C-alpha cells in the first residue's frame, strides 16, 4: 500500500451506479429515467455519476440549482438537465445559454425567466413544478391560474418553451398511502387544466425512487429516481430491490497498541478494558462524517472480521477493540466504516442507530475525506 493513500476516503463504485440504473430502467417500463444528481450526486460526485448513469441508459439528469447544472455542462455532459430549485434572482441567463431546463414554481420565477430570455433573445425551456401536496416548492393552487395565463402568453411569443410538468410525492415510501393517490389525481387534473390554456407538456413525471420501484401506475412519461441510483433502498423494510450500495467509507489504521485491563479508552473513559486487549486507532471522526452519537455502537470491518468501536468518537479519530482475535491487523490496513461489499457494515444500520435515514449518512463524509472511484462505467 502506498504511503500516498488517503487516511480517510470514500470510494464510489460506478459499476454499482450503472447496475442500479439498469434495475430502475426495468421497473420504469416504457418511461424514460431521469437520474437525480443534486447535492453532488448525494455526495457521490455529480459529474462521474452523471456520466455513468447516462452510459447505463438514463435519458436525463436532474439537479436543484443552476450552478449544479452548469457544472455538468462544463464537464461536457450534453444530455437534458433539469434545475428546479432557484430563487427569483438566480442566473437564468446562464441557464438559458447552457440549454438548461428551468423548473418554475411561481409567477415570480416565471417573470424572472422571461426577463432573462428577452434580454438574451433566446427561448427559455421551462418545466412547471406543481405543488400537489408536499407543500415545499411548486406552483400553489392559488397561483396556478396566474402562472398558466402568463405562460400562455410567453409560449405564444416564443419567449419560453414549455417542455414538461412534474410534482413530488410526500408518502412514496408507504406505497399504499392514500395521499399518493390524492397527489396523482391533483397532478392529472392540473395537467388537464394546463391543456385548457392550450399548454401541452411534452413530458410529465411524478415518480421518485420509491414510486419507481413499487408504483408502476405512476411512471407517466418519465421517472425521477434519486437514492436508489446510489444503491440504497427507499423502502428498506420491504426490500433492497437488488440494488448495490455504491459508496464505501473507509480509513487506514493509524496505530495498533496494547491496552491493559482497567485502562480507559477515549474521552471520558466511557469504555474501560475488562482485560488486557489490543486496540486499533482509526483516523476518522465527526469532522469527517462519523456521527459522535455512534460512539460505542458500531463495528468496522478490517480484513474479513468486524471489530467493535469502543469509547467516544472524537473529532478526527475513533478506536476499535481487536481483542485477542486481531487476525494480523496492522498499521496501514483499511477499515471499512460502511460500504457495499458483502460483509461490509451498511449505511442503513448507521441510520437506524441515529434515528435518521441513509440519505443523511452517505451525505455525511466531508472535510478531508478524499473521494475516489472504481469500476468501468464512466471512470474519469
Buried (B, 14 or more C-beta within 10 A) or exposed (E): EEEEEBBBBBBBBBBBBBBBBBBBBEBBEEBBBBBBBBBBBBBBBBBBBBBBBBBBBBBBBBBBBBBBBBBBBEEEBEBBBBBBBBEBEBBBBBBBBBBBBBBBBBBBBBBBBBBBBBEBEBBBBBBBBBBBBBEEBBBBEEBBEBBBEBBBEBBEEEBBBBBBBBBBBBBBBBBEBEBBBBBBEBBBEBBEEBEEBEBEBEBBBBBBBBBBBBBBEBBBBBBBBBBBBBBBBBBBEBEBBEBBBBBBBBBBBBEBEEBEEEBBBBEEEEBEBEEEBBBBBBBBBBBBBBBEBBBBBBBBBBBEBBBBBBBBBBEBBBBBBBBEEBEEBEEEBBBBBBBBEEEBBBBBBBBBBBEBBBBBBBBBBEEBBEBEBBBEBBEE
